[in-house]
Amino acid sequence: MYEYINGRLDEITPTEAIVEAGGIGYKLLISLSTFSALQNSKDQLVKIFLHHQVREDDESLYGFATRDERYVFTHLVSVSGVGPGSARMILSSMNPEEVRTAIVGNDVNRFKAVKGIGLKTAQRLIIELKDKIGKGGAEFSFEEASPASNAVRDEALSALCLLGFAKPAVEKALASLLKENPSYSLEELIKKALKSL
């Protein structure tokens, strides 16, 4: 629903950030990784990527310094038994690349070391995410791509998902294509992805 917020960083703690945009202060729940990236930006303009979590009794905004961290977060919360609090705890203990490495390396102990993550949840994380953000996700890092290729990738992803293709398969195909040539146009990227899906 929300992509990002641009505004002045009013307050920041290791778990929360208040960003003022349009005269409204937005309270964002953040990880330690995001806190580290933003702690010296108080009273400056910042761009924070968002994840909007709605439950019967609660509505929260989670903030991330990078798209990549949000990408990993959304995959973590898709696993049964991993809520946003646990996902934020994982990303406070490891950066996104370390999460991928732990998944690819079947490092159950790395996840078990995170408060609130037991053996079964750690195993489920690895099994369910290995094909989503393990191998496929590691091929494409948002930080390595230019803002233009990010926008093209996001549009292509949206278009292909609307055509009925499974999101993990689309993400993997796009990652592979953009690794091969980051300057594909939207049309070229969609055409080539259609051939490989």
Helices and strands as residue ranges (DSSP letters): E 4-12, E 16-21, E 24-29, H 32-38, E 45-55, E 58-64, H 67-77, H 84-93, H 96-104, H 108-112, H 119-129, I 130-134, H 135-139, H 147-162, H 167-180, H 186-196
